[in-house]
Amino acid sequence: MADKLIRVNSRVSVMASQVAYVREQLTAFESVTFAALCAGAPNMATVVSRFLAILEMIRNREIYVEQAEPLGSITISVDRGGNGQ
């Protein structure tokens, strides 16, 4: 049982650190592409964690995400209007 709690806590910790990373990047640049956010990721798990962090931030209406065309670049920016789209 304790092992499961440790795994859950580490996942929460990873998610929190990736949300913090995305916020840090948006503070520095106001908008950034998903590709740029993941360019320095050490592994696929980090890319997935950053994507999940972005979904969480959209849900919380912290960021705005745009994609002009299918399979096109995804741009993330600070959601000043509370749209969360």
Residue frames as qw, qx, qy, qz and C-alpha x, y, z in Angstrom:
[[0.000, 0.886, 0.464, 0.000, 0.00, 0.00, 0.00],
 [0.311, -0.787, 0.099, 0.524, 2.80, 2.44, 0.85],
 [0.435, -0.079, 0.586, 0.679, 4.40, 1.81, -2.58],
 [0.197, 0.658, 0.628, 0.366, 1.24, 2.93, -4.33],
 [0.181, -0.934, -0.226, 0.211, 1.15, 6.11, -2.27],
 [0.433, -0.532, 0.340, 0.643, 4.75, 6.87, -3.15],
 [0.364, 0.227, 0.660, 0.617, 4.04, 6.41, -6.86],
 [0.041, 0.837, 0.518, 0.171, 0.99, 8.66, -6.72],
 [0.310, -0.871, -0.031, 0.380, 2.89, 11.32, -4.79],
 [0.445, -0.314, 0.467, 0.697, 5.79, 11.23, -7.25],
 [0.280, 0.499, 0.646, 0.506, 3.37, 11.64, -10.18],
 [0.111, -0.933, -0.340, 0.035, 1.79, 14.63, -8.47],
 [0.438, -0.691, 0.197, 0.540, 5.26, 16.03, -7.85],
 [0.437, 0.041, 0.591, 0.677, 6.24, 15.54, -11.50],
 [0.140, 0.738, 0.570, 0.332, 3.04, 17.24, -12.67],
 [0.257, -0.922, -0.159, 0.240, 3.59, 20.17, -10.30],
 [0.467, -0.489, 0.353, 0.647, 7.16, 20.58, -11.51],
 [0.353, 0.274, 0.637, 0.629, 6.04, 20.58, -15.16],
 [0.012, -0.887, -0.449, -0.110, 3.27, 23.11, -14.48],
 [0.374, -0.813, 0.065, 0.440, 5.92, 25.27, -12.81],
 [0.487, -0.149, 0.523, 0.683, 8.20, 24.83, -15.84],
 [0.234, 0.600, 0.604, 0.470, 5.46, 25.90, -18.27],
 [0.183, -0.938, -0.278, 0.097, 4.60, 28.91, -16.08],
 [0.485, -0.597, 0.243, 0.591, 8.28, 29.88, -15.96],
 [0.415, 0.128, 0.590, 0.681, 8.55, 29.73, -19.75],
 [0.072, 0.764, 0.547, 0.335, 5.38, 31.77, -20.20],
 [0.329, -0.872, -0.118, 0.343, 6.62, 34.37, -17.73],
 [0.451, -0.417, 0.399, 0.681, 9.79, 34.74, -19.75],
 [0.175, -0.004, 0.664, 0.727, 8.24, 34.68, -23.24],
 [0.459, 0.243, 0.207, -0.829, 4.44, 35.27, -22.91],
 [0.895, 0.280, 0.062, -0.341, 3.85, 32.68, -25.63],
 [0.181, -0.494, 0.832, 0.174, 5.74, 29.56, -26.62],
 [0.737, 0.181, -0.482, -0.438, 5.21, 26.60, -28.92],
 [0.925, -0.293, 0.180, -0.162, 4.77, 23.09, -27.60],
 [0.865, 0.355, -0.164, 0.314, 7.81, 22.08, -29.66],
 [0.198, 0.683, -0.385, 0.589, 9.91, 24.75, -27.92],
 [0.633, -0.560, 0.302, -0.440, 8.67, 23.62, -24.50],
 [0.968, -0.125, 0.214, -0.042, 9.74, 20.08, -25.26],
 [0.599, 0.711, -0.346, 0.128, 12.97, 20.78, -27.15],
 [0.100, 0.601, -0.693, 0.386, 15.16, 20.25, -24.09],
 [0.851, -0.297, 0.177, -0.396, 13.14, 17.40, -22.59],
 [0.170, -0.533, 0.828, 0.031, 15.46, 14.55, -21.56],
 [0.111, 0.049, 0.987, 0.103, 12.95, 11.80, -22.42],
 [0.275, -0.354, -0.655, -0.609, 9.45, 10.99, -23.65],
 [0.383, -0.555, -0.689, 0.264, 8.08, 10.83, -20.09],
 [0.186, -0.409, -0.168, 0.877, 8.94, 14.50, -19.66],
 [0.138, -0.061, -0.488, -0.860, 7.22, 15.40, -22.94],
 [0.383, -0.464, -0.761, -0.241, 4.09, 13.54, -21.81],
 [0.361, -0.531, -0.526, 0.558, 4.25, 15.24, -18.39],
 [0.067, -0.238, 0.072, 0.966, 4.50, 18.66, -20.03],
 [0.264, -0.243, -0.639, -0.680, 1.53, 17.88, -22.26],
 [0.427, -0.541, -0.722, 0.060, -0.51, 16.80, -19.24],
 [0.276, -0.421, -0.302, 0.809, 0.57, 19.96, -17.40],
 [0.082, 0.009, -0.335, -0.939, -0.70, 22.02, -20.34],
 [0.376, -0.412, -0.731, -0.392, -4.05, 20.20, -20.25],
 [0.414, -0.538, -0.597, 0.429, -4.32, 20.89, -16.53],
 [0.169, -0.315, -0.062, 0.932, -3.51, 24.56, -17.06],
 [0.213, -0.202, -0.544, -0.786, -6.15, 24.80, -19.82],
 [0.429, -0.507, -0.745, -0.061, -8.67, 23.22, -17.46],
 [0.380, -0.573, -0.402, 0.604, -7.78, 25.83, -14.84],
 [0.279, 0.899, 0.285, 0.179, -8.06, 28.59, -17.49],
 [0.481, -0.696, 0.174, 0.504, -4.49, 29.71, -16.95],
 [0.241, -0.336, 0.597, 0.688, -3.39, 29.45, -20.56],
 [0.658, 0.588, 0.092, -0.461, -4.74, 29.80, -24.08],
 [0.513, -0.186, 0.745, 0.383, -3.77, 27.30, -26.78],
 [0.569, 0.647, -0.054, -0.504, -3.98, 27.82, -30.53],
 [0.500, -0.104, 0.762, 0.397, -3.39, 25.47, -33.44],
 [0.325, 0.480, -0.200, -0.790, -4.04, 27.04, -36.86],
 [0.711, 0.290, -0.471, -0.434, -4.27, 23.77, -38.76],
 [0.968, -0.215, 0.076, -0.108, -4.44, 20.04, -38.03],
 [0.901, -0.041, 0.010, 0.431, -1.00, 18.73, -37.09],
 [0.299, 0.782, -0.088, 0.539, 0.28, 22.32, -37.08],
 [0.335, 0.222, -0.531, 0.746, 2.33, 24.05, -34.45],
 [0.456, -0.715, -0.530, -0.011, 0.65, 24.45, -31.06],
 [0.199, 0.462, -0.241, 0.830, 1.13, 27.87, -29.48],
 [0.500, -0.594, -0.585, 0.235, 0.57, 28.33, -25.75],
 [0.140, 0.465, -0.121, 0.866, 0.10, 31.76, -24.23],
 [0.026, -0.170, -0.647, 0.742, -1.01, 33.33, -20.98],
 [0.119, -0.582, -0.715, -0.369, -4.80, 33.51, -20.81],
 [0.079, 0.006, -0.301, 0.950, -5.40, 37.01, -19.55],
 [0.464, -0.144, -0.195, -0.852, -9.09, 36.94, -20.44],
 [0.486, -0.095, 0.740, -0.455, -9.93, 33.65, -18.71],
 [0.712, 0.310, -0.296, -0.556, -10.99, 31.97, -21.95],
 [0.567, -0.313, 0.758, -0.077, -8.99, 28.77, -21.43],
 [0.844, 0.466, 0.122, -0.237, -9.30, 27.71, -25.05]]
